[in-house]
Amino acid sequence: MKKKVVVIGGGLGGLSAAIRLSADGYDVHVIEKGERLGGKLNIRSGKGFTFDTGPSILTMPWVLEQLFASAKRNLHDYITIERVEPQWRTFFEDGTKIDVTSDLPKMLEQVKELSAKDANGFFEYLNYCSKMYEYSMKSFYKKSLSGLAELRALHNLKELIGMDPMKSMDQITKKYFEDKHLQQLFNFMIMYIGSSPYHAPAVLSQLTHVQLGLGIYYVKGGMYKIAEAMQSLLDEMGVTYSLNTSVRKITTDGKKATGIILENSEEIPADLVVSNLEAIPTYKTLLKDIPMAKRAAGDLEKFSPTVSGLVLLLGVNKKYDELAHHNFFFSEDPELEFNTIFNEGKPANDPTIYIGVSSKTDPSQAPQGKENLFVLTHVPPLKEGETWDEYKDIYREKVLSKLERMGLEGLSSSIEFEYCFTPNDLMNLYGANGGSIYGVVTDRKKNGGFKIPCRSKLLDNLYFTGGSTHPGGGVPMVTLSGQLTADAINEDREQVNKSIG
């Protein structure tokens, strides 16, 4: 008899776990409360404009290739992946512009224009970032780590010291660059996981290698095509999934999960439960009747939520030639910006703003002569009972006026389609803790840079996947999380079989 697995939530972590577990011989049923699969990787359209409402940049496509290969499929039969160049166009308050590119001679030329001294150490810095990535391939990307002991088991002492555990990402950036623009640019690579370069460990300097060394990509037809490809694969594999279906609770017997009860009171029994809802909300909502659940959630308090975001989807009736596919309008004082968001828990007065314009690469995403602007500003996660209703309009004005001041003339008056997502929307739609976009913050002092372990300490057969679980947020990490959680499930099953045998 096949073991029955219920996966709560059809985000990329849940879908990835479902594909892997089905390929490994489990009978899998995915339950998704939304109208489509994909979680935060979602889609919205209107007046001829199409927007990806979540992730807009794809890195590390090998993670998706690996997932499809585990089901004996070729990812490239399902989606078309294109490299994006320049990778980012960055705008600074003093008028400086840098086009980030994996064309290293071009990149070096731009570094040299800003600082001849920094150009001398540029390749040394890239080598450092590459080394950090190689270390991660041996551990972080290979196994679902629960803490330092497991990390130590996968590295020798030289490698552990080589990871610079006592240093932050910002300290490494400043070691190699004196120019303020370059410091701000390379520190901001941390935006992929919604953390602070002043708190994150040095090993995350590897994000520069992930970008410049491996490249950044776009999926033709929009990033939502990734979710559609996974859905097609589930169909081919005969995996059951239910949409518009909410889970009321996880049922238990002693230290075992026995299945779930839906909002319509239907019971679905299971041998294993995988929650793609973040761990803390899982304990607080789906297991709230279990006496120890409150304590289990409290034990995870060091795993604070990452930033949330104010997202504006803007369909504009003109083309902004000064914009590339991906753009960043930086704050004047990054230290103040990160301190306000991460230490004071307030929205920054002068935020860094990201604009993705997928119609630059893919004209099908906007009507002719017009563009689709996905505007994202990072803001602190919600505190208990907090709402963004009072900030929403004020912050929208702040964002638009900054963009107009920094060169996007007539932006407000050119908007003909608009939709807004606040932290409250992210929390209500996806159950994200505090409306977090990227799961758990990476903070070397708070949690050593680790994420919530994929195995529940409360129930023996409850597992987690997604942005709050190792290895973290972002398309590749979340997709990898599902695969590594499946590995952990198989590992545990082998242990049980051995002890029985």
C-alpha positions as CSV (number, residue, x, y, z in Angstrom):
1,M,0.0,0.0,0.0
2,K,1.3,3.5,-0.9
3,K,1.7,5.8,2.0
4,K,-0.8,8.7,1.8
5,V,0.6,12.3,2.1
6,V,-1.5,15.4,2.4
7,V,0.3,18.6,1.4
8,I,-1.3,21.8,2.9
9,G,-0.7,24.6,0.5
10,G,0.1,24.7,-3.2
11,G,2.9,27.2,-3.2
12,L,6.2,26.3,-4.9
13,G,7.5,24.5,-1.8
14,G,4.3,22.4,-1.5
15,L,4.2,21.6,-5.2
16,S,7.9,20.7,-5.2
17,A,7.4,18.3,-2.3
18,A,4.4,16.8,-3.9
19,I,6.2,16.1,-7.2
20,R,9.2,14.6,-5.4
21,L,7.1,12.4,-3.1
22,S,4.9,11.2,-5.9
23,A,8.0,10.3,-7.9
24,D,9.2,8.4,-4.8
25,G,6.0,6.3,-4.7
26,Y,3.7,8.1,-2.3
27,D,0.0,8.8,-2.9
28,V,-0.1,12.6,-2.7
29,H,-3.1,15.1,-2.3
30,V,-2.4,18.8,-2.4
31,I,-5.0,21.2,-0.7
32,E,-4.9,24.8,-1.8
33,K,-7.2,27.5,-0.5
34,G,-6.6,29.8,-3.5
35,E,-8.2,29.6,-6.9
36,R,-4.9,28.5,-8.5
37,L,-1.6,26.8,-7.6
38,G,1.6,28.7,-7.1
39,G,1.2,30.5,-3.8
40,K,2.9,33.9,-3.9
41,L,4.0,33.1,-7.5
42,N,0.7,34.3,-8.9
43,I,-0.7,36.3,-11.8
44,R,-3.1,39.2,-12.3
45,S,-4.2,41.0,-15.4
46,G,-6.4,43.9,-16.6
47,K,-6.9,46.3,-19.5
48,G,-4.4,44.2,-21.6
49,F,-1.6,44.3,-19.0
50,T,-0.4,41.1,-17.4
51,F,1.6,41.0,-14.1
52,D,3.4,38.4,-12.1
53,T,2.3,39.4,-8.6
54,G,5.2,37.7,-6.8
55,P,8.7,36.7,-7.8
56,S,9.9,38.4,-11.0
57,I,13.5,37.2,-11.2
58,L,14.6,33.6,-11.6
59,T,18.0,32.5,-10.4
60,M,19.6,29.0,-10.1
61,P,17.4,27.3,-12.7
62,W,19.3,24.1,-12.0
63,V,16.9,23.7,-9.0
64,L,13.9,23.5,-11.3
65,E,15.8,21.2,-13.7
66,Q,16.7,18.9,-10.8
67,L,13.0,18.7,-9.7
68,F,11.7,17.8,-13.1
69,A,14.5,15.3,-13.6
70,S,13.5,13.6,-10.4
71,A,10.2,12.8,-12.2
72,K,12.1,11.8,-15.3
73,R,11.0,14.9,-17.2
74,N,12.9,17.7,-18.9
75,L,12.0,21.2,-17.6
76,H,12.8,22.8,-21.0
77,D,9.9,20.8,-22.5
78,Y,7.6,22.8,-20.3
79,I,8.9,26.3,-20.2
80,T,11.3,28.6,-22.1
81,I,13.9,30.3,-20.0
82,E,15.7,33.4,-21.2
83,R,18.8,35.1,-19.8
84,V,18.2,38.8,-18.9
85,E,20.8,41.4,-19.7
86,P,21.5,43.9,-18.2
87,Q,20.5,42.0,-15.1
88,W,19.6,45.1,-13.1
89,R,19.7,48.8,-13.9
90,T,20.4,50.8,-10.7
91,F,19.7,54.4,-10.1
92,F,21.3,56.4,-7.3
93,E,20.2,59.7,-5.7
94,D,23.3,61.6,-7.0
95,G,22.5,60.6,-10.6
96,T,24.9,57.7,-10.9
97,K,23.7,54.7,-12.9
98,I,25.1,51.2,-13.0
99,D,24.0,48.4,-15.3
100,V,24.7,45.2,-13.5
101,T,25.8,42.6,-16.0
102,S,27.4,39.2,-16.1
103,D,29.5,40.5,-19.0
104,L,32.5,40.9,-16.6
105,P,34.7,43.1,-18.7
106,K,31.7,45.5,-19.0
107,M,31.1,45.3,-15.3
108,L,34.7,45.9,-14.5
109,E,34.7,49.0,-16.7
110,Q,31.8,50.4,-14.7
111,V,33.5,49.6,-11.4
112,K,36.7,51.3,-12.6
113,E,34.8,54.5,-13.5
114,L,33.6,54.7,-10.0
115,S,36.8,53.6,-8.2
116,A,40.1,52.5,-9.8
117,K,41.1,51.1,-6.4
118,D,38.0,49.0,-6.1
119,A,38.5,47.6,-9.6
120,N,41.7,46.0,-8.5
121,G,39.9,43.9,-5.9
122,F,36.8,43.1,-8.0
123,F,37.8,39.7,-9.2
124,E,39.1,38.8,-5.7
125,Y,35.6,39.7,-4.4
126,L,33.9,37.5,-7.1
127,N,36.2,34.7,-6.2
128,Y,35.2,35.0,-2.5
129,C,31.5,35.0,-3.5
130,S,32.0,31.9,-5.7
131,K,33.8,30.1,-2.8
132,M,30.8,30.8,-0.5
133,Y,28.5,29.3,-3.1
134,E,30.7,26.2,-3.4
135,Y,30.5,25.7,0.4
136,S,26.7,26.0,0.3
137,M,26.5,23.3,-2.5
138,K,28.1,20.9,0.0
139,S,25.6,21.6,2.8
140,F,22.9,24.2,2.5
141,Y,21.7,23.1,-0.9
142,K,22.2,19.4,-0.3
143,K,20.3,18.7,3.0
144,S,17.6,20.2,5.1
145,L,19.7,21.5,8.0
146,S,18.2,21.9,11.4
147,G,21.2,23.7,12.9
148,L,25.0,24.0,13.5
149,A,25.6,20.3,14.4
150,E,24.4,19.2,11.0
151,L,26.3,21.9,9.2
152,R,29.5,20.9,11.0
153,A,29.0,17.3,10.0
154,L,29.1,18.3,6.3
155,H,32.3,20.5,6.4
156,N,35.8,20.2,7.6
157,L,37.2,22.8,10.0
158,K,39.0,24.7,7.2
159,E,35.7,25.2,5.3
160,L,33.8,26.2,8.5
161,I,36.4,28.9,9.2
162,G,36.4,29.9,5.5
163,M,32.7,30.8,5.8
164,D,33.7,33.7,8.1
165,P,31.0,32.9,10.7
166,M,31.9,35.9,12.8
167,K,31.4,38.4,9.9
168,S,28.4,40.0,8.3
169,M,27.7,40.3,4.6
170,D,28.2,44.1,5.0
171,Q,31.7,43.6,6.5
172,I,32.7,41.5,3.5
173,T,31.4,44.1,1.0
174,K,33.3,46.9,2.8
175,K,36.4,44.8,2.9
176,Y,36.5,44.7,-1.0
177,F,34.9,48.1,-1.9
178,E,35.4,51.6,-0.7
179,D,33.0,53.3,-3.1
180,K,29.6,53.9,-1.5
181,H,27.7,53.1,-4.6
182,L,29.3,49.7,-5.0
183,Q,28.9,48.9,-1.3
184,Q,25.2,49.7,-1.6
185,L,24.8,47.7,-4.8
186,F,26.5,44.5,-3.6
187,N,24.9,44.6,-0.2
188,F,21.5,44.9,-1.8
189,M,21.9,41.4,-3.4
190,I,20.4,40.4,0.0
191,M,17.0,41.6,-1.3
192,Y,16.6,38.1,-2.8
193,I,15.9,36.8,0.7
194,G,14.5,39.9,2.3
195,S,17.1,40.3,5.1
196,S,19.6,42.9,6.2
197,P,23.3,42.9,5.0
198,Y,24.2,44.2,8.5
199,H,22.6,41.2,10.2
200,A,23.1,38.4,7.6
201,P,26.2,36.1,7.7
202,A,29.1,36.6,5.3
203,V,28.3,33.3,3.5
204,L,25.4,35.2,1.8
205,S,27.9,37.2,-0.2
206,Q,27.4,34.2,-2.5
207,L,24.3,35.9,-3.8
208,T,26.6,38.0,-6.0
209,H,28.0,34.8,-7.5
210,V,24.4,33.5,-8.0
211,Q,23.7,36.6,-10.0
212,L,26.9,37.4,-11.8
213,G,28.3,33.9,-12.0
214,L,25.1,31.9,-12.8
215,G,23.0,34.6,-14.4
216,I,19.4,35.8,-13.9
217,Y,16.5,34.6,-16.0
218,Y,13.0,35.2,-17.1
219,V,10.4,32.7,-18.1
220,K,8.7,33.5,-21.5
221,G,5.1,34.3,-21.0
222,G,5.6,35.3,-17.4
223,M,7.0,33.7,-14.2
224,Y,3.7,32.1,-13.5
225,K,4.5,29.6,-16.3
226,I,6.7,27.9,-13.6
227,A,3.6,27.1,-11.6
228,E,1.7,26.0,-14.7
229,A,4.6,23.7,-15.6
230,M,4.5,22.1,-12.2
231,Q,0.7,21.7,-12.5
232,S,1.1,20.0,-15.8
233,L,3.6,17.6,-14.2
234,L,1.2,16.8,-11.3
235,D,-1.5,16.0,-13.9
236,E,0.8,13.7,-15.8
237,M,1.8,12.0,-12.5
238,G,-1.8,11.6,-11.4
239,V,-1.4,13.7,-8.3
240,T,-4.7,14.9,-6.8
241,Y,-5.0,18.6,-6.0
242,S,-8.0,20.5,-4.7
243,L,-8.4,24.3,-5.3
244,N,-10.6,26.8,-3.4
245,T,-10.3,24.4,-0.4
246,S,-9.4,25.5,3.1
247,V,-8.0,23.4,5.9
248,R,-9.6,23.9,9.3
249,K,-7.3,21.7,11.4
250,I,-4.7,18.9,11.4
251,T,-6.1,15.9,13.3
252,T,-3.8,14.1,15.7
253,D,-3.5,11.0,17.9
254,G,-0.8,11.3,20.5
255,K,2.4,12.4,18.7
256,K,1.1,11.6,15.3
257,A,-0.8,13.6,12.7
258,T,-3.7,11.5,11.4
259,G,-4.9,13.8,8.6
260,I,-6.8,17.0,8.1
261,I,-10.3,18.4,8.5
262,L,-11.5,20.9,5.8
263,E,-13.6,24.0,6.4
264,N,-16.6,22.0,5.0
265,S,-16.0,19.4,7.8
266,E,-14.7,16.7,5.3
267,E,-12.0,14.6,6.9
268,I,-9.0,13.4,4.8
269,P,-6.9,10.8,6.5
270,A,-3.1,10.7,5.9
271,D,0.0,8.8,7.0
272,L,2.1,12.0,6.6
273,V,1.2,15.7,6.6
274,V,3.5,18.3,4.8
275,S,2.6,21.9,5.6
276,N,3.5,24.6,3.0
277,L,1.8,27.0,5.4
278,E,4.6,28.5,7.5
279,A,5.4,26.7,10.7
280,I,4.4,29.4,13.2
281,P,1.0,30.0,11.6
282,T,0.5,26.2,11.3
283,Y,0.9,25.8,15.0
284,K,-1.2,28.9,15.8
285,T,-4.1,28.0,13.5
286,L,-4.2,24.4,12.3
287,L,-3.0,22.9,15.6
288,K,-4.4,25.5,18.1
289,D,-6.4,22.8,19.9
290,I,-3.2,20.8,20.8
291,P,-2.0,21.8,24.3
292,M,1.7,22.0,23.3
293,A,1.2,23.9,20.0
294,K,1.4,27.3,21.6
295,R,4.7,26.4,23.2
296,A,6.0,25.0,19.9
297,A,5.2,28.3,18.1
298,G,6.9,30.2,21.0
299,D,10.0,28.0,20.6
300,L,10.3,29.4,17.1
301,E,10.3,33.1,18.0
302,K,13.9,33.6,17.1
303,F,12.9,32.8,13.5
304,S,11.4,36.3,12.9
305,P,9.6,37.0,9.6
306,T,11.4,38.8,6.8
307,V,10.3,42.1,5.3
308,S,6.9,42.3,3.8
309,G,6.1,44.7,0.9
310,L,3.9,47.3,-0.7
311,V,3.3,46.1,-4.3
312,L,1.9,48.4,-6.9
313,L,0.9,46.9,-10.3
314,L,0.9,49.8,-12.7
315,G,-0.2,49.6,-16.3
316,V,1.1,52.8,-17.9
317,N,0.1,54.4,-21.3
318,K,3.7,55.1,-22.4
319,K,7.2,53.6,-22.5
320,Y,10.0,54.5,-20.2
321,D,13.1,54.1,-22.3
322,E,15.4,54.7,-19.3
323,L,14.1,51.6,-17.6
324,A,15.5,48.1,-18.2
325,H,13.7,44.8,-17.4
326,H,14.8,45.0,-13.7
327,N,15.5,48.3,-12.0
328,F,16.4,49.6,-8.5
329,F,16.0,53.1,-7.3
330,F,18.3,53.2,-4.3
331,S,17.8,55.1,-1.0
332,E,20.3,57.9,-0.2
333,D,21.4,56.3,3.1
334,P,21.2,52.5,3.1
335,E,22.3,52.2,6.7
336,L,19.4,54.4,7.8
337,E,17.0,52.6,5.5
338,F,17.9,49.1,6.9
339,N,18.0,50.4,10.5
340,T,14.5,51.9,10.2
341,I,13.0,48.7,8.7
342,F,14.9,46.0,10.6
343,N,15.8,47.6,14.0
344,E,13.0,50.1,14.5
345,G,10.3,48.1,12.6
346,K,9.0,51.1,10.7
347,P,8.6,51.8,7.0
348,A,11.7,53.7,5.6
349,N,11.2,57.4,4.9
350,D,13.4,57.0,1.8
351,P,12.9,53.4,0.6
352,T,14.7,51.6,-2.2
353,I,12.2,50.8,-4.9
354,Y,12.3,47.9,-7.3
355,I,10.5,48.1,-10.7
356,G,10.2,45.1,-12.9
357,V,9.0,45.7,-16.5
358,S,8.6,42.2,-18.0
359,S,7.2,43.8,-21.2
360,K,10.7,45.0,-22.0
361,T,11.7,41.3,-22.6
362,D,8.2,40.0,-23.4
363,P,6.0,42.4,-25.4
364,S,3.0,40.1,-24.8
365,Q,2.7,41.4,-21.3
366,A,1.4,44.9,-22.2
367,P,-0.5,46.5,-25.0
368,Q,1.6,48.1,-27.8
369,G,3.3,51.3,-26.8
370,K,2.5,50.7,-23.1
371,E,4.3,49.0,-20.2
372,N,3.6,46.9,-17.1
373,L,5.4,48.2,-14.1
374,F,5.6,45.9,-11.1
375,V,6.7,48.2,-8.2
376,L,7.9,46.7,-4.9
377,T,9.0,48.5,-1.8
378,H,10.2,46.5,1.2
379,V,8.4,47.3,4.5
380,P,8.6,45.8,8.0
381,P,6.4,42.7,8.7
382,L,3.1,43.4,10.5
383,K,3.0,43.4,14.3
384,E,0.1,41.6,16.0
385,G,-3.2,43.3,15.1
386,E,-1.5,45.9,12.9
387,T,-3.1,47.0,9.6
388,W,-1.7,48.8,6.6
389,D,-4.9,50.7,5.8
390,E,-3.6,53.9,7.3
391,Y,-0.2,53.8,5.5
392,K,-1.3,52.5,2.1
393,D,-2.2,55.8,0.3
394,I,0.6,57.9,2.1
395,Y,3.2,55.3,1.1
396,R,2.0,55.0,-2.4
397,E,2.4,58.8,-2.8
398,K,5.9,58.6,-1.3
399,V,6.9,55.8,-3.8
400,L,5.4,57.6,-6.9
401,S,6.9,61.0,-6.0
402,K,10.3,59.5,-5.5
403,L,10.2,57.7,-8.9
404,E,9.1,60.9,-10.6
405,R,11.8,62.9,-8.9
406,M,14.4,60.3,-10.0
407,G,13.5,60.5,-13.7
408,L,10.1,58.8,-14.4
409,E,8.4,61.9,-15.5
410,G,4.6,62.0,-15.5
411,L,4.3,58.5,-13.9
412,S,1.2,59.3,-11.8
413,S,-0.7,60.8,-14.7
414,S,0.2,57.9,-17.1
415,I,-1.4,55.1,-15.0
416,E,-4.4,53.5,-16.7
417,F,-4.5,50.2,-14.7
418,E,-3.5,49.8,-11.0
419,Y,-3.7,47.2,-8.3
420,C,-2.2,47.2,-4.9
421,F,-1.0,44.5,-2.4
422,T,-0.3,45.4,1.2
423,P,1.3,43.3,4.0
424,N,-2.3,42.5,5.2
425,D,-3.1,41.1,1.7
426,L,0.1,38.9,1.8
427,M,-0.9,37.6,5.2
428,N,-4.5,36.9,4.3
429,L,-3.9,35.4,0.9
430,Y,-0.9,33.2,1.8
431,G,-1.0,32.8,5.6
432,A,2.5,34.4,5.7
433,N,3.7,35.3,9.2
434,G,3.4,39.1,9.5
435,G,2.8,39.2,5.7
436,S,6.4,38.1,5.2
437,I,7.5,37.8,1.6
438,Y,10.5,35.6,2.0
439,G,9.7,33.5,5.1
440,V,12.3,33.7,7.9
441,V,14.9,36.5,8.2
442,T,18.5,35.4,8.0
443,D,20.2,36.9,11.0
444,R,23.5,35.5,12.3
445,K,22.8,36.7,15.9
446,K,19.1,35.8,16.2
447,N,19.2,32.4,14.5
448,G,22.7,31.8,13.2
449,G,21.4,32.3,9.7
450,F,19.4,29.0,9.9
451,K,15.7,28.5,9.1
452,I,13.0,26.5,10.8
453,P,13.8,22.8,10.7
454,C,11.5,20.8,8.3
455,R,10.7,18.2,10.9
456,S,8.1,19.2,13.5
457,K,9.1,18.8,17.1
458,L,5.5,18.4,18.1
459,L,4.4,15.6,15.8
460,D,6.5,12.8,14.4
461,N,5.0,12.7,10.9
462,L,4.4,16.5,10.3
463,Y,6.9,18.2,8.0
464,F,7.3,21.8,6.8
465,T,8.3,23.2,3.5
466,G,8.5,26.8,2.0
467,G,10.2,30.0,2.7
468,S,10.3,29.7,6.4
469,T,12.0,26.3,6.2
470,H,15.5,25.6,5.1
471,P,17.1,26.8,2.8
472,G,14.7,29.9,2.7
473,G,12.9,32.3,0.5
474,G,12.9,33.0,-3.3
475,V,11.9,30.8,-6.2
476,P,15.0,28.4,-6.2
477,M,15.3,28.2,-2.4
478,V,11.6,27.4,-1.9
479,T,11.5,24.9,-4.7
480,L,14.7,23.3,-3.2
481,S,13.0,23.3,0.2
482,G,10.3,20.9,-1.1
483,Q,12.9,18.6,-2.5
484,L,15.0,18.6,0.7
485,T,11.9,18.0,2.8
486,A,11.1,15.0,0.6
487,D,14.7,13.7,1.3
488,A,14.1,14.1,5.0
489,I,10.8,12.1,4.8
490,N,12.5,9.3,2.9
491,E,15.4,9.3,5.4
492,D,13.0,9.0,8.3
493,R,11.1,6.2,6.6
494,E,14.4,4.3,6.0
495,Q,15.2,4.6,9.7
496,V,11.8,3.3,10.7
497,N,12.1,0.4,8.2
498,K,15.6,-0.4,9.6
499,S,14.4,-0.4,13.2
500,I,11.4,-2.7,12.3
501,G,13.7,-5.0,10.2
